[in-house]
Amino acid sequence: MDKQRFQAIVSAYGADPRRWPASERDAALGFAAQSDHDLAAARALDVLLDLAPAPPPADELLAARVLRDAAGAPRRGLMPAMALAACMVAGVLVGYGAGARAPTSDGVDWVLAAAFDGPDDGWSEDGS
């Protein structure tokens, strides 16, 4: 046991040897008896920590946080529904606009002629 490890144990677990890791407790007690290391500050901190109230169980703490956050959350109202409705209206308008601009049966021959340099005569496999 060296001074750094002893200080790390006292910093992490406090001055009470019952809280120290069992595997290092005997070595730390021997080091404390042989060294002039003062545990007064660690004992004072232990007393203060023992006076502090115990934290509530995790479930109660989580429930309290959720309720606190829910109470302070802004009310969104109909905003998500209105955004969805706006997207649906935009989709209908775009779909209708694209359908209105699609070539009619009269324009299909023109589109084929422009794309393939000729009318659609003879496009079947039998050559008719």
VENRAWO-V577402 format. One record per run of one state. SS is the DSSP state (2 for helix, 1 for strand, 0 for the rest). FROM is the first residue (numbers start at 1). LEN is the number of residues. If there is no record, write none. Layout:
SS;FROM;LEN
SS;FROM;LEN
This chain:
0;1;2
2;3;11
0;14;3
2;17;3
0;20;2
2;22;13
0;35;5
2;40;12
0;52;6
2;58;15
0;73;6
2;79;23
0;102;3
2;105;12
0;117;12
